[in-house]
Amino acid sequence: MGSATAWQLSKAGENVLLLEQQDEDYTYGSSYGEARICRSLGPKNDIWSYLHRRAVDETKQLVDFLNIHDQANHSMEDIYTDSPVTYILYTNKGEAAQRLLRQQEDTHECAVNPEEAADKFGVKVPKDRIVIQEYKKYTGTMNPQQLIKKLQKGIQLKGGLVHFSKKVQKATRKGGFYEVETIDTKTGHPETIQAKRIVSAVGPYSGQVLEYLAPNISSLITPKRVFLAFLKIDESRFESYSGEQKQKMFNFHPLIDLGPDHIFSMVEKRDERGHPLIKVGGHFLRNEISDLDEVWTKELTKDEIDWAKKSTLDYFEFLNIPLNYKQLRFQQGYSCVYSLTETEVPIVSNLPSADKSPDQNAVMLGGMSGVGAKGSLTYGLLATDLLLGREEKEFMYKKVKKALSLIH
């Protein structure tokens, strides 16, 4: 979110300093890794669909700029890996499926019973499931590491600065400007920066960083731990699959299973032989956090690993691809952090000033609730427009801007 906003501000001609808590190698954070699901299937005038579609358009502009001004070659395929997106819905929530598909413009296929699922997709489902596949360019997965690198390259080519290993401790108002207190995470050296305008995009750290600017933010955004498991299929088992089975495996990832845990699963990457590393997690499997700085390195429990394996084995049974517990190897675990709002809708808004009116010189992005990556360039655009006093006239732009405001 910080890199996306800094790029949009740089593109608008502003002088930008991006303070990045990590170094140039992105080693933790909620967008850790090489794959996040990106999709646009949604009901008519859906804000999440708009956030993704607009982000794709904005990313194309970034890639075009880099190809003109940078010596390296850049492409959308560096960021996006196209694949059908599979949704599993439940008939006891049939209205969700109806709402999703009503006046749906994106190309998709739907099976509402086991017979249709077997006929259309070759999968085995219980009677209470609905299967949908979405097909569209730049849907499937996106690589957040690649996107961040390209955004930061664009910022620098526009004359902006990126300072790595600078953790922001707090921000305060001092007359007509802001003081941002930072600490170098490698040397421990403190530094205070003065700025006329600021954007805060510090995710789960929003409450403590903005304590003196907007004390209520800590009550609006709650950090929670969400675990991710990275699994690999035994080499001999994977090699025993037919070409059709292997292709089916890739065609049915990423997955969004809208059951109680809200399971998500995707191919993180493939090794040099084409063997997949599968990443799986549960959107609603959230834990309390005792230490925000240490949670990123927290190991997965045996129960969490077993849950990840069982969820993956259940899905392979659904795909009619043979796999057992011993043939599924746990490679590593990761603890990421969701910053959550009560409504699960993110915030992109001016901060309140001392008299409670919107501060035109301070904007925050936060509460992404695990849904931010696919729309990051759009969130950055909205934050930039708030800071610069710009607004587009298009209906969906205004709808999304209102939905993400602090007023909601």
C-alpha positions as CSV (number, residue, x, y, z in Angstrom):
1,M,0.0,0.0,0.0
2,G,2.9,2.4,0.8
3,S,4.7,1.7,-2.5
4,A,1.5,1.9,-4.5
5,T,0.6,5.3,-3.0
6,A,4.2,6.6,-3.3
7,W,4.1,5.6,-7.0
8,Q,0.8,7.3,-7.7
9,L,2.0,10.5,-6.0
10,S,5.3,10.4,-7.9
11,K,3.3,9.9,-11.2
12,A,1.3,13.0,-10.2
13,G,4.5,15.0,-10.0
14,E,4.9,15.2,-6.2
15,N,8.2,15.0,-4.3
16,V,8.0,11.7,-2.5
17,L,10.0,10.0,0.3
18,L,8.9,6.4,0.9
19,L,10.0,5.0,4.3
20,E,10.1,1.3,4.0
21,Q,10.4,-0.8,7.2
22,Q,12.0,-3.7,5.4
23,D,15.2,-3.8,3.4
24,E,15.2,-4.3,-0.4
25,D,14.5,-8.0,0.0
26,Y,10.9,-8.4,1.1
27,T,11.1,-11.0,3.9
28,Y,7.9,-10.6,5.9
29,G,4.6,-8.8,5.9
30,S,1.1,-9.7,4.9
31,S,2.1,-9.8,1.2
32,Y,5.0,-12.2,1.9
33,G,5.8,-14.7,-0.8
34,E,5.3,-14.9,-4.6
35,A,1.6,-15.4,-5.0
36,R,-1.7,-13.7,-3.8
37,I,-5.1,-14.5,-5.4
38,C,-6.3,-11.8,-7.7
39,R,-9.9,-12.0,-9.1
40,S,-12.7,-9.8,-10.3
41,L,-15.8,-12.0,-10.2
42,G,-18.5,-10.1,-8.3
43,P,-22.1,-8.9,-8.5
44,K,-23.0,-5.8,-10.5
45,N,-21.3,-2.6,-9.1
46,D,-19.2,-4.7,-6.7
47,I,-16.4,-2.6,-5.1
48,W,-13.9,-5.6,-4.9
49,S,-14.3,-6.2,-8.6
50,Y,-13.7,-2.6,-9.3
51,L,-10.6,-2.4,-7.1
52,H,-9.0,-5.3,-9.0
53,R,-10.0,-4.2,-12.5
54,R,-8.8,-0.6,-11.9
55,A,-5.6,-1.9,-10.4
56,V,-4.8,-3.9,-13.5
57,D,-5.2,-0.8,-15.7
58,E,-3.0,1.2,-13.3
59,T,-0.4,-1.6,-13.3
60,K,-0.3,-1.5,-17.2
61,Q,0.5,2.2,-16.9
62,L,3.4,1.4,-14.5
63,V,4.8,-1.3,-16.8
64,D,4.5,1.0,-19.8
65,F,6.4,3.7,-17.9
66,L,9.1,1.4,-16.9
67,N,9.6,0.0,-20.4
68,I,10.2,3.6,-21.6
69,H,12.5,4.8,-18.8
70,D,14.2,1.7,-17.5
71,Q,16.8,-0.4,-19.3
72,A,15.3,-3.7,-18.1
73,N,12.4,-5.3,-19.8
74,H,9.1,-5.3,-17.9
75,S,5.8,-7.1,-18.5
76,M,2.5,-7.7,-16.9
77,E,3.4,-11.4,-16.8
78,D,6.2,-10.6,-14.3
79,I,3.3,-9.8,-11.9
80,Y,0.3,-11.8,-13.0
81,T,0.0,-15.5,-13.6
82,D,-3.3,-16.2,-15.4
83,S,-5.3,-19.2,-14.2
84,P,-9.0,-20.0,-13.7
85,V,-10.1,-19.1,-10.2
86,T,-12.2,-21.8,-8.6
87,Y,-15.0,-20.9,-6.1
88,I,-16.8,-23.4,-3.9
89,L,-20.0,-22.1,-2.5
90,Y,-22.6,-23.8,-0.3
91,T,-26.3,-24.2,-1.1
92,N,-27.3,-23.1,2.4
93,K,-25.9,-19.7,1.2
94,G,-27.5,-19.9,-2.2
95,E,-28.3,-16.3,-2.2
96,A,-24.6,-15.5,-2.3
97,A,-24.2,-17.5,-5.5
98,Q,-27.2,-15.8,-7.0
99,R,-25.9,-12.4,-6.1
100,L,-22.4,-13.3,-7.4
101,L,-23.7,-14.3,-10.8
102,R,-26.5,-11.9,-11.3
103,Q,-25.7,-9.7,-14.3
104,Q,-22.2,-11.1,-14.3
105,E,-20.1,-9.8,-17.1
106,D,-16.9,-11.8,-16.4
107,T,-16.6,-15.1,-18.3
108,H,-17.4,-18.0,-16.0
109,E,-18.8,-21.5,-15.7
110,C,-21.1,-22.7,-13.0
111,A,-22.2,-26.1,-11.7
112,V,-25.1,-26.2,-9.2
113,N,-25.2,-30.0,-8.5
114,P,-22.9,-33.0,-8.5
115,E,-23.9,-34.1,-11.9
116,E,-23.2,-30.7,-13.5
117,A,-19.9,-30.6,-11.6
118,A,-18.8,-34.0,-12.9
119,D,-19.9,-33.1,-16.4
120,K,-18.4,-29.6,-16.7
121,F,-15.4,-29.8,-14.5
122,G,-14.7,-33.5,-13.9
123,V,-14.8,-33.0,-10.1
124,K,-16.6,-34.9,-7.3
125,V,-18.7,-32.7,-5.0
126,P,-21.3,-33.2,-2.3
127,K,-24.9,-32.2,-2.9
128,D,-24.6,-29.0,-0.9
129,R,-21.8,-27.4,-3.0
130,I,-21.9,-25.0,-6.0
131,V,-18.7,-24.8,-8.1
132,I,-17.9,-21.7,-10.2
133,Q,-14.8,-21.0,-12.3
134,E,-13.8,-17.5,-13.4
135,Y,-11.8,-17.0,-16.6
136,K,-10.3,-13.6,-17.3
137,K,-7.0,-12.0,-18.3
138,Y,-4.9,-11.0,-15.2
139,T,-6.9,-13.2,-12.8
140,G,-5.4,-16.1,-11.0
141,T,-2.4,-15.0,-8.9
142,M,-0.2,-12.0,-8.6
143,N,3.4,-11.7,-7.3
144,P,3.5,-8.9,-4.6
145,Q,7.3,-9.0,-4.5
146,Q,7.6,-8.2,-8.2
147,L,4.9,-5.5,-8.0
148,I,6.7,-3.8,-5.0
149,K,10.0,-3.8,-6.8
150,K,8.5,-2.3,-10.0
151,L,6.6,0.3,-8.0
152,Q,9.8,1.3,-6.1
153,K,11.8,1.4,-9.4
154,G,9.1,3.7,-10.8
155,I,9.2,6.0,-7.8
156,Q,13.0,6.3,-8.1
157,L,12.8,7.0,-11.9
158,K,10.4,9.8,-11.2
159,G,12.9,11.4,-8.8
160,G,11.4,10.0,-5.6
161,L,13.4,8.5,-2.7
162,V,13.0,5.1,-1.1
163,H,14.7,4.7,2.3
164,F,14.9,1.1,3.4
165,S,15.1,-0.3,7.0
166,K,13.3,2.7,8.4
167,K,10.7,1.8,11.0
168,V,8.2,4.6,11.8
169,Q,7.7,4.9,15.5
170,K,5.2,7.7,15.6
171,A,3.9,10.8,13.8
172,T,2.8,14.0,15.4
173,R,1.7,17.5,14.4
174,K,4.0,20.4,15.0
175,G,2.3,23.6,13.9
176,G,2.0,23.6,10.1
177,F,3.9,20.4,9.5
178,Y,4.3,16.8,10.8
179,E,7.2,15.1,12.6
180,V,7.8,11.5,11.8
181,E,10.0,9.7,14.2
182,T,11.9,6.7,12.7
183,I,14.5,4.2,13.8
184,D,17.0,2.3,11.5
185,T,16.2,-1.4,12.0
186,K,19.8,-2.3,11.2
187,T,21.8,0.3,13.2
188,G,19.2,1.4,15.8
189,H,19.9,5.0,14.8
190,P,16.9,7.3,15.4
191,E,15.9,10.1,13.0
192,T,13.1,12.7,12.9
193,I,11.7,13.8,9.5
194,Q,9.6,16.9,9.0
195,A,7.0,16.9,6.2
196,K,4.1,19.1,5.1
197,R,2.0,16.1,4.1
198,I,2.0,12.4,5.1
199,V,0.5,9.1,4.1
200,S,0.4,6.3,6.6
201,A,0.3,2.8,5.2
202,V,1.6,0.7,8.1
203,G,-1.1,-1.9,8.3
204,P,-1.3,-3.6,11.7
205,Y,1.0,-0.9,13.2
206,S,-1.6,1.9,12.4
207,G,-2.8,2.2,16.0
208,Q,0.6,2.7,17.6
209,V,2.1,4.9,14.8
210,L,-1.0,7.2,14.6
211,E,-1.6,7.3,18.4
212,Y,-0.9,11.1,18.6
213,L,-2.6,12.0,15.3
214,A,-5.8,9.9,15.5
215,P,-6.1,8.0,18.8
216,N,-9.3,6.3,17.7
217,I,-7.6,4.4,14.9
218,S,-6.4,1.8,17.5
219,S,-10.1,1.0,18.2
220,L,-11.0,0.7,14.5
221,I,-8.2,-1.6,13.3
222,T,-7.4,-4.8,15.1
223,P,-4.3,-6.9,14.2
224,K,-4.8,-10.7,14.0
225,R,-2.4,-13.5,13.1
226,V,-3.3,-15.7,10.1
227,F,-1.1,-18.7,9.4
228,L,0.0,-19.9,6.0
229,A,1.3,-23.4,5.2
230,F,3.5,-24.2,2.2
231,L,3.1,-27.8,1.1
232,K,4.8,-30.0,-1.6
233,I,3.7,-33.2,-3.2
234,D,6.1,-36.1,-2.9
235,E,8.2,-36.2,-6.0
236,S,7.4,-39.8,-7.1
237,R,3.7,-39.2,-6.5
238,F,3.7,-36.0,-8.6
239,E,5.7,-37.7,-11.4
240,S,3.1,-40.5,-11.4
241,Y,0.3,-38.2,-12.4
242,S,-0.7,-38.0,-16.0
243,G,-0.3,-34.8,-18.0
244,E,-4.0,-34.3,-17.8
245,Q,-4.0,-34.7,-14.0
246,K,-1.1,-32.2,-13.6
247,Q,-2.9,-29.7,-15.8
248,K,-6.1,-30.1,-13.9
249,M,-4.2,-29.4,-10.6
250,F,-3.0,-26.1,-12.0
251,N,-6.3,-25.2,-13.7
252,F,-8.1,-25.6,-10.3
253,H,-5.7,-23.3,-8.4
254,P,-6.3,-20.8,-7.0
255,L,-9.2,-21.9,-4.9
256,I,-11.6,-20.0,-2.7
257,D,-13.8,-22.3,-0.6
258,L,-16.5,-20.2,1.1
259,G,-17.1,-22.6,3.9
260,P,-16.7,-21.7,7.6
261,D,-12.9,-21.4,7.5
262,H,-13.0,-19.6,4.1
263,I,-10.1,-21.7,2.8
264,F,-7.8,-20.2,0.2
265,S,-5.2,-22.3,-1.7
266,M,-2.9,-21.4,-4.6
267,V,0.3,-22.5,-6.4
268,E,3.0,-20.3,-4.8
269,K,5.5,-21.2,-7.5
270,R,6.9,-24.2,-9.4
271,D,10.4,-25.5,-9.1
272,E,12.8,-26.2,-12.1
273,R,11.0,-29.5,-12.8
274,G,7.5,-27.9,-12.7
275,H,6.6,-29.3,-9.3
276,P,4.2,-27.0,-7.4
277,L,4.6,-25.4,-4.0
278,I,1.1,-25.1,-2.7
279,K,0.2,-22.3,-0.2
280,V,-3.0,-22.8,1.9
281,G,-4.6,-20.9,4.7
282,G,-8.0,-20.0,6.3
283,H,-9.2,-16.4,5.9
284,F,-11.2,-16.7,9.2
285,L,-8.7,-18.7,11.2
286,R,-7.4,-15.8,13.2
287,N,-5.4,-15.7,16.5
288,E,-4.7,-13.0,19.0
289,I,-1.3,-11.3,18.9
290,S,0.8,-10.7,22.0
291,D,3.8,-9.1,20.3
292,L,3.3,-7.6,16.9
293,D,7.1,-7.4,16.1
294,E,7.7,-11.1,16.9
295,V,4.5,-12.7,15.5
296,W,6.0,-12.8,11.9
297,T,8.4,-15.5,13.0
298,K,5.9,-17.6,15.1
299,E,6.1,-21.3,14.1
300,L,2.9,-23.1,13.0
301,T,1.5,-25.6,15.5
302,K,1.0,-29.3,14.7
303,D,-2.8,-28.7,14.6
304,E,-2.3,-25.9,12.1
305,I,-0.1,-28.0,9.8
306,D,-2.6,-30.9,10.1
307,W,-5.5,-28.5,9.1
308,A,-3.5,-27.4,6.1
309,K,-2.8,-30.9,5.0
310,K,-6.4,-32.1,5.5
311,S,-7.8,-29.2,3.6
312,T,-5.5,-29.8,0.7
313,L,-6.2,-33.6,0.7
314,D,-9.9,-32.9,0.7
315,Y,-9.5,-30.7,-2.3
316,F,-7.5,-33.3,-4.2
317,E,-10.2,-35.8,-3.5
318,F,-12.7,-33.2,-5.0
319,L,-10.4,-33.1,-8.0
320,N,-10.2,-36.9,-8.3
321,I,-6.4,-36.7,-8.1
322,P,-5.0,-39.4,-5.7
323,L,-2.9,-38.2,-2.8
324,N,-2.5,-39.3,0.8
325,Y,-1.2,-37.7,4.0
326,K,2.4,-39.1,3.8
327,Q,2.7,-37.9,0.1
328,L,2.0,-34.3,1.1
329,R,5.1,-32.7,2.7
330,F,5.1,-29.6,4.9
331,Q,7.8,-27.3,3.6
332,Q,7.5,-24.3,5.8
333,G,5.0,-22.1,7.7
334,Y,4.5,-18.4,7.9
335,S,2.5,-16.1,10.2
336,C,1.1,-13.1,8.5
337,V,-1.0,-10.4,10.1
338,Y,-4.4,-9.1,9.0
339,S,-5.3,-5.6,10.1
340,L,-9.1,-5.9,10.5
341,T,-11.9,-3.4,10.7
342,E,-15.3,-4.4,12.3
343,T,-16.9,-4.4,8.8
344,E,-14.0,-6.2,7.1
345,V,-13.9,-3.2,4.7
346,P,-10.5,-1.4,4.5
347,I,-10.0,2.3,5.2
348,V,-8.5,4.8,2.8
349,S,-9.3,8.2,4.3
350,N,-8.1,11.6,5.5
351,L,-7.2,11.4,9.1
352,P,-9.3,13.6,11.5
353,S,-7.7,16.9,12.5
354,A,-7.8,18.3,16.0
355,D,-11.3,19.7,15.5
356,K,-12.5,16.4,14.0
357,S,-12.7,17.8,10.4
358,P,-10.8,15.8,7.7
359,D,-7.1,16.7,7.7
360,Q,-6.4,17.5,4.0
361,N,-2.6,16.9,4.5
362,A,-2.8,13.4,6.2
363,V,-4.1,10.2,4.7
364,M,-4.1,6.7,6.0
365,L,-4.6,3.3,4.4
366,G,-5.4,0.4,6.7
367,G,-7.6,-2.5,7.8
368,M,-7.0,-4.4,4.5
369,S,-8.4,-7.6,6.1
370,G,-6.3,-9.8,3.8
371,V,-8.0,-8.5,0.6
372,G,-5.7,-5.7,-0.3
373,A,-3.1,-7.1,-2.7
374,K,-5.1,-7.4,-5.9
375,G,-6.4,-3.8,-5.6
376,S,-3.2,-2.1,-4.3
377,L,-2.7,0.3,-7.2
378,T,-6.4,1.4,-6.8
379,Y,-6.0,2.0,-3.1
380,G,-2.9,4.0,-3.8
381,L,-4.7,6.1,-6.4
382,L,-7.6,6.8,-4.0
383,A,-5.1,7.9,-1.3
384,T,-3.3,10.1,-3.7
385,D,-6.5,11.8,-4.9
386,L,-7.5,12.5,-1.3
387,L,-4.1,14.1,-0.6
388,L,-4.2,16.2,-3.8
389,G,-7.9,17.1,-3.6
390,R,-8.7,15.3,-6.8
391,E,-11.8,13.2,-7.6
392,E,-13.1,11.3,-10.6
393,K,-16.7,11.6,-11.7
394,E,-17.3,7.9,-12.5
395,F,-20.0,6.2,-10.4
396,M,-17.9,3.2,-9.2
397,Y,-14.9,5.4,-8.3
398,K,-17.2,7.5,-6.1
399,K,-18.9,4.4,-4.6
400,V,-15.6,2.8,-3.7
401,K,-14.2,6.1,-2.2
402,K,-17.3,6.4,0.0
403,A,-17.2,2.7,1.1
404,L,-13.5,3.0,2.2
405,S,-13.9,6.3,4.1
406,L,-13.7,6.5,7.9
407,I,-17.4,7.4,7.8
408,H,-18.3,3.8,7.0
